[in-house]
């Protein structure tokens, strides 16, 4: 069974995980920088990004809310 977490963020946070995960943006918009990358990428509703195991990412919401589903792969 695959684990998933539904969440909403309004600001800026950093996550590190031992497991590989997929972040699916449900509503809103955010900037994401994966570990090892220098440039942030823009994501909005109906887009997703994968985070490798034993890695992390920074997510920043500049306006409003960003709703997501985080699935542990």
DRENDO-1510 file (C-alpha; in Angstrom, 1 decimal, always signed):
<recs>
REC; n; res; u; v; w
REC; 1; UNK; +0.0; +0.0; +0.0 .
REC; 2; UNK; +1.3; +3.4; -1.0 .
REC; 3; UNK; +1.3; +6.1; +1.7 .
REC; 4; UNK; +0.2; +9.6; +0.8 .
REC; 5; UNK; -0.2; +12.9; +2.7 .
REC; 6; UNK; -2.5; +15.8; +1.8 .
REC; 7; UNK; -1.2; +19.2; +2.8 .
REC; 8; UNK; -1.5; +22.9; +2.4 .
REC; 9; UNK; +1.4; +25.4; +2.7 .
REC; 10; UNK; +1.3; +29.2; +2.8 .
REC; 11; UNK; +5.0; +30.1; +3.1 .
REC; 12; UNK; +8.4; +28.5; +2.8 .
REC; 13; UNK; +9.7; +25.1; +4.0 .
REC; 14; UNK; +12.4; +22.6; +3.5 .
REC; 15; UNK; +11.8; +18.8; +3.6 .
REC; 16; UNK; +14.3; +15.9; +3.7 .
REC; 17; UNK; +13.1; +12.3; +3.4 .
REC; 18; UNK; +14.6; +8.8; +3.4 .
REC; 19; UNK; +12.0; +7.6; +1.0 .
REC; 20; UNK; +11.5; +8.6; -2.7 .
REC; 21; UNK; +8.4; +10.7; -3.0 .
REC; 22; UNK; +6.2; +12.5; -5.6 .
REC; 23; UNK; +4.7; +15.9; -4.9 .
REC; 24; UNK; +1.5; +16.5; -6.9 .
REC; 25; UNK; +0.3; +20.2; -6.9 .
REC; 26; UNK; -3.5; +20.2; -6.5 .
REC; 27; UNK; -4.1; +24.0; -6.4 .
REC; 28; UNK; -2.0; +27.1; -6.2 .
REC; 29; UNK; +1.6; +27.7; -7.4 .
REC; 30; UNK; +5.0; +27.2; -5.9 .
REC; 31; UNK; +8.7; +27.4; -6.6 .
REC; 32; UNK; +10.7; +24.3; -5.9 .
REC; 33; UNK; +14.4; +23.7; -5.6 .
REC; 34; UNK; +15.6; +20.1; -5.4 .
REC; 35; UNK; +18.8; +19.3; -3.5 .
REC; 36; UNK; +21.8; +19.7; -5.7 .
REC; 37; UNK; +20.1; +22.1; -8.1 .
REC; 38; UNK; +20.7; +25.8; -8.0 .
REC; 39; UNK; +17.6; +27.0; -10.0 .
REC; 40; UNK; +14.0; +26.9; -8.7 .
REC; 41; UNK; +11.3; +25.5; -11.0 .
REC; 42; UNK; +7.7; +26.8; -11.0 .
REC; 43; UNK; +4.9; +24.3; -10.4 .
REC; 44; UNK; +1.2; +24.8; -10.5 .
REC; 45; UNK; -2.1; +22.7; -10.4 .
REC; 46; UNK; -1.9; +19.4; -12.2 .
REC; 47; UNK; +1.9; +19.3; -12.2 .
REC; 48; UNK; +4.2; +17.1; -10.1 .
REC; 49; UNK; +7.8; +16.5; -9.2 .
REC; 50; UNK; +9.8; +13.6; -7.8 .
REC; 51; UNK; +12.2; +13.8; -5.0 .
REC; 52; UNK; +14.9; +11.0; -4.8 .
REC; 53; UNK; +15.4; +9.0; -1.6 .
REC; 54; UNK; +17.7; +10.4; +1.0 .
REC; 55; UNK; +17.3; +13.9; -0.5 .
REC; 56; UNK; +15.2; +17.0; +0.0 .
REC; 57; UNK; +13.7; +20.1; -1.5 .
REC; 58; UNK; +12.8; +23.7; -0.7 .
REC; 59; UNK; +9.3; +24.9; -1.6 .
REC; 60; UNK; +8.3; +28.5; -1.6 .
REC; 61; UNK; +4.8; +30.0; -2.0 .
REC; 62; UNK; +4.8; +33.6; -3.1 .
REC; 63; UNK; +1.1; +34.2; -3.2 .
REC; 64; UNK; -1.9; +32.6; -1.5 .
REC; 65; UNK; -1.9; +28.8; -0.7 .
REC; 66; UNK; -0.4; +25.8; -2.3 .
REC; 67; UNK; -2.3; +22.5; -1.9 .
REC; 68; UNK; -0.4; +19.2; -2.6 .
REC; 69; UNK; -0.5; +15.5; -2.2 .
REC; 70; UNK; +2.8; +13.9; -1.2 .
REC; 71; UNK; +3.0; +10.2; -2.2 .
REC; 72; UNK; +5.7; +7.9; -0.8 .
REC; 73; UNK; +6.9; +5.8; -3.7 .
</recs>
